[in-house]
């Protein structure tokens, strides 16, 4: 039971609209892997996954086998769909769950292949009944098998030797997709092309080729060569939008930092984050506010206490920098955000009362009828980070509530 006056509302209609708009950008020749990893970027994985599946998403992307099992519970397989791709491989002891819940793991390490091959052999599964997607490290030095024959060929040989395994997809991840003319992008695409040639030359025929995130999909300089690679090898192109599903996208820029044109797509944030005023107090000039007295009142002020802090995911860097909305007006955050509580200045806002709704992220109507808005991008600018971190940091003790 949740009784603290703090909650995050998640809009089903906005999520589905974002998904459909991204499908339109991708076109009929490109499939979408809807990313619900990281608790759907902080929005609630099981909630969002079930809505996306109902809207026709054929692929869902998760971080781990554990996430995949949770998503499968709310998205049972119907005619083999939705497929669930586990992006970060598997760990010892997870191979049985992969098979039980029809998860499709990313693989790149011999250990991944050995675990799956042993489990499949133990179950006497038929040939090519366990699909895997092979990740290629094309220059990010994070996950994936290196795109060299010396590294790639032993992995391919082991997949071939495990008769139950089926190399269904090949993919990579781009480090600088949001930078329009980054030379790293061209280098990674060339490395990916060479790896695909080796894989096809070894006799494999992947059904899907995929690479990249929201920026890769919306940046036309990346989408075109990937589509050409897929066509060359008679495979379907798949793209992996994540943050765009939830209403945000990093700007496409050039290496100088200047904005460049991305493919146009309408996106609406699907999350609002709200709380309520739980206490009010008047302070005199000279009053010290919060831990370490980082704010001193220069005049008499009225402060509102909010039951939200960094344990809820309100970034501590918003201290003395960010603001919230109260009665459609901006109320500055004063002093340091503490673990469970935050103070804001409501001196200039008329008739504020205990119980008033406070918007941390979302919209509120001002007295003149205009709509005021705070977004995760605003929080990110104040905290000098990215919207991904702001959204993913909203903690589990903030209930996610379905909204239309």
KEMILUM-335820 format. One line per 3 residues: number of its first residue (from 1); for each residue x, y, z of C-alpha. Coordinates in steps of 0.02 Angstrom, whole numbers, plus 50000, padded with zeros to 5 digits. Last residue first. Layout:
NUM> X:Y:Z | ...
***
This chain:
404> 49768:50361:48994 | 49855:50339:49160 | 49934:50188:49243
401> 50015:50227:49410 | 50199:50201:49444 | 50230:50205:49632
398> 50383:50303:49693 | 50469:50183:49813 | 50551:50100:49663
395> 50661:50251:49634 | 50659:50381:49497 | 50841:50362:49442
392> 50799:50290:49271 | 50708:50450:49223 | 50845:50571:49275
389> 50983:50461:49205 | 50903:50446:49034 | 50867:50633:49030
386> 51054:50669:49020 | 51172:50751:49147 | 51217:50926:49203
383> 51096:50922:49351 | 51001:51078:49297 | 51005:51024:49114
380> 50951:50848:49159 | 50805:50912:49264 | 50749:51017:49115
377> 50767:50866:49001 | 50660:50766:49122 | 50526:50894:49084
374> 50444:51040:49174 | 50291:51120:49095 | 50179:51270:49122
371> 50016:51280:49027 | 49936:51450:49004 | 49765:51483:49079
368> 49811:51647:49163 | 49816:51562:49335 | 49943:51436:49269
365> 49894:51259:49216 | 50013:51119:49268 | 50121:51003:49166
362> 50245:50863:49198 | 50399:50827:49301 | 50410:50885:49483
359> 50231:50948:49488 | 50159:50995:49658 | 49977:50964:49705
356> 49914:51067:49851 | 49883:50965:50009 | 49941:51099:50131
353> 49893:51266:50057 | 49963:51394:49936 | 49846:51544:49932
350> 49950:51658:49821 | 50121:51612:49753 | 50256:51743:49782
347> 50326:51669:49943 | 50311:51490:49880 | 50497:51449:49893
344> 50533:51262:49893 | 50597:51143:50026 | 50639:50960:49991
341> 50622:50804:50098 | 50665:50618:50097 | 50853:50604:50072
338> 50891:50789:50074 | 50884:50917:49934 | 51003:51054:49986
335> 50941:51230:50007 | 50796:51307:49914 | 50708:51232:49762
332> 50623:51373:49668 | 50435:51378:49648 | 50374:51409:49470
329> 50189:51446:49453 | 50042:51341:49394 | 49971:51318:49569
326> 50140:51246:49622 | 50266:51195:49490 | 50441:51138:49537
323> 50611:51222:49524 | 50793:51179:49499 | 50954:51264:49549
320> 50969:51285:49738 | 50981:51095:49754 | 50947:51017:49583
317> 51115:50929:49599 | 51035:50816:49730 | 50937:50728:49593
314> 50760:50687:49645 | 50768:50498:49634 | 50652:50451:49776
311> 50799:50428:49895 | 50857:50598:49829 | 50710:50683:49909
308> 50521:50696:49908 | 50395:50737:50044 | 50383:50923:49996
305> 50394:51064:50123 | 50332:51234:50069 | 50427:51391:50121
302> 50361:51567:50146 | 50495:51701:50151 | 50550:51854:50249
299> 50700:51929:50161 | 50879:51879:50117 | 50847:51697:50166
296> 51011:51603:50176 | 51040:51450:50066 | 51184:51326:50076
293> 51159:51313:50264 | 51253:51147:50280 | 51091:51048:50268
290> 50932:51147:50239 | 50887:51332:50249 | 50969:51462:50361
287> 50857:51607:50414 | 50936:51778:50390 | 50774:51864:50341
284> 50631:51783:50435 | 50547:51618:50400 | 50365:51573:50375
281> 50316:51389:50369 | 50211:51270:50266 | 50190:51082:50276
278> 50141:50931:50171 | 50136:51012:49998 | 50096:50873:49875
275> 50190:50759:49753 | 50200:50734:49567 | 50296:50648:49429
272> 50221:50645:49254 | 50279:50514:49132 | 50235:50481:48949
269> 50337:50622:48873 | 50265:50659:48700 | 50355:50627:48536
266> 50313:50684:48360 | 50444:50628:48234 | 50549:50723:48108
263> 50710:50639:48050 | 50851:50736:48131 | 50917:50901:48066
260> 51083:50956:48139 | 51119:51063:48293 | 51294:51132:48313
257> 51410:51043:48436 | 51566:51061:48329 | 51565:50873:48297
254> 51390:50889:48226 | 51231:50879:48328 | 51076:50768:48335
251> 50979:50819:48490 | 50949:50684:48622 | 50775:50612:48610
248> 50631:50610:48733 | 50451:50549:48742 | 50458:50379:48826
245> 50470:50282:48664 | 50606:50403:48612 | 50715:50346:48759
242> 50727:50171:48688 | 50724:50144:48501 | 50811:49983:48445
239> 50816:49967:48256 | 50795:49807:48155 | 50843:49784:47973
236> 50778:49625:47895 | 50907:49515:47809 | 50948:49479:47628
233> 51134:49510:47655 | 51146:49664:47544 | 50975:49723:47603
230> 51032:49724:47784 | 51192:49816:47741 | 51097:49947:47640
227> 50977:49976:47786 | 51127:50003:47901 | 51202:50126:47776
224> 51040:50228:47771 | 50996:50231:47955 | 51160:50307:48013
221> 51163:50471:47914 | 50975:50484:47936 | 50990:50517:48124
218> 50821:50471:48197 | 50850:50284:48203 | 51031:50294:48259
215> 50986:50427:48388 | 50851:50315:48461 | 50971:50169:48480
212> 51093:50076:48372 | 51121:49922:48270 | 51024:49782:48191
209> 51038:49644:48064 | 50899:49516:48067 | 50867:49349:47980
206> 51048:49294:47997 | 51109:49176:47860 | 51266:49086:47919
203> 51382:48996:47797 | 51552:49056:47856 | 51552:49185:47715
200> 51394:49260:47788 | 51481:49281:47956 | 51642:49347:47879
197> 51546:49472:47772 | 51447:49526:47924 | 51609:49561:48018
194> 51673:49669:47876 | 51510:49768:47871 | 51515:49795:48059
191> 51693:49860:48049 | 51642:49980:47911 | 51491:50038:48012
188> 51602:50065:48164 | 51729:50167:48067 | 51592:50274:47989
185> 51516:50310:48160 | 51686:50344:48239 | 51714:50481:48109
182> 51580:50581:48196 | 51479:50678:48067 | 51306:50682:48143
179> 51349:50658:48326 | 51194:50573:48403 | 51258:50402:48349
176> 51420:50421:48447 | 51452:50252:48530 | 51361:50141:48407
173> 51300:49970:48458 | 51315:49808:48358 | 51203:49673:48292
170> 51189:49501:48214 | 51028:49401:48218 | 50960:49225:48203
167> 51115:49122:48237 | 51025:48961:48281 | 51080:48852:48425
164> 51015:48673:48440 | 51160:48605:48335 | 51295:48671:48450
161> 51444:48645:48334 | 51390:48793:48226 | 51386:48908:48378
158> 51560:48847:48425 | 51627:48879:48250 | 51552:49054:48249
155> 51637:49094:48415 | 51804:49026:48352 | 51786:49130:48191
152> 51752:49299:48273 | 51906:49329:48379 | 52042:49287:48252
149> 51933:49345:48107 | 51920:49519:48183 | 51761:49613:48231
146> 51790:49588:48417 | 51654:49491:48505 | 51527:49599:48590
143> 51509:49710:48742 | 51606:49866:48794 | 51754:49912:48686
140> 51649:50036:48584 | 51738:49999:48419 | 51642:49873:48316
137> 51610:49751:48456 | 51494:49626:48369 | 51344:49556:48461
134> 51276:49387:48406 | 51089:49362:48420 | 51032:49190:48478
131> 50890:49076:48427 | 50867:48907:48514 | 50775:48783:48402
128> 50907:48767:48266 | 50917:48578:48285 | 50794:48493:48404
125> 50808:48506:48594 | 50876:48355:48687 | 50841:48439:48854
122> 51020:48409:48915 | 51083:48459:48744 | 50989:48624:48754
119> 51059:48659:48927 | 51237:48619:48873 | 51224:48725:48715
116> 51151:48872:48810 | 51286:48874:48944 | 51425:48842:48818
113> 51366:48983:48705 | 51361:49112:48843 | 51530:49054:48909
110> 51608:49073:48737 | 51568:49258:48742 | 51470:49357:48613
107> 51289:49314:48647 | 51127:49414:48649 | 50991:49307:48719
104> 50820:49265:48647 | 50696:49222:48784 | 50572:49081:48763
101> 50525:49079:48947 | 50584:48904:48991 | 50734:48910:48874
98> 50806:49072:48939 | 50756:49021:49116 | 50863:48864:49099
95> 51013:48967:49042 | 51009:49081:49193 | 51116:48976:49310
92> 51282:49049:49251 | 51253:49220:49178 | 51168:49279:49020
89> 51195:49407:48884 | 51171:49593:48905 | 51035:49630:48776
86> 50907:49497:48820 | 50790:49500:48670 | 50606:49462:48705
83> 50497:49405:48560 | 50316:49457:48570 | 50265:49344:48493
80> 50280:49159:48453 | 50099:49138:48399 | 50052:49213:48568
77> 50192:49208:48697 | 50143:49278:48865 | 50177:49463:48893
74> 50145:49497:49078 | 50248:49351:49142 | 50368:49369:48995
71> 50416:49542:49059 | 50468:49473:49228 | 50567:49331:49148
68> 50654:49454:49031 | 50704:49568:49174 | 50788:49422:49261
65> 50868:49367:49098 | 50947:49538:49088 | 50940:49708:49003
62> 50775:49696:48911 | 50720:49726:48732 | 50544:49693:48667
59> 50506:49630:48492 | 50340:49606:48403 | 50264:49770:48464
56> 50082:49765:48409 | 49995:49888:48523 | 49953:49750:48648
53> 50139:49710:48658 | 50177:49893:48690 | 50048:49905:48828
50> 50110:49746:48913 | 50290:49805:48901 | 50249:49975:48975
47> 50169:49908:49133 | 50294:49766:49156 | 50441:49881:49130
44> 50390:50027:49241 | 50434:50204:49185 | 50615:50211:49244
41> 50694:50183:49074 | 50573:50039:49045 | 50628:49960:49210
38> 50807:49973:49148 | 50763:49882:48988 | 50596:49912:48902
35> 50672:49940:48729 | 50551:49919:48585 | 50643:49819:48450
32> 50574:49896:48293 | 50569:49814:48121 | 50623:49903:47964
29> 50560:49877:47786 | 50388:49949:47826 | 50456:50118:47876
26> 50566:50170:48022 | 50487:50342:48035 | 50312:50268:48034
23> 50361:50141:48167 | 50428:50284:48272 | 50259:50371:48260
20> 50170:50210:48311 | 50282:50189:48463 | 50263:50371:48517
17> 50073:50357:48500 | 50074:50197:48603 | 50174:50278:48742
14> 50068:50436:48740 | 49906:50335:48751 | 49969:50229:48895
11> 50020:50378:49001 | 50123:50338:49156 | 50083:50434:49317
8> 50223:50445:49444 | 50176:50461:49627 | 50210:50553:49789
5> 50089:50584:49932 | 50152:50442:50042 | 50013:50312:50064
2> 50067:50171:49949 | 50000:50000:50000
***
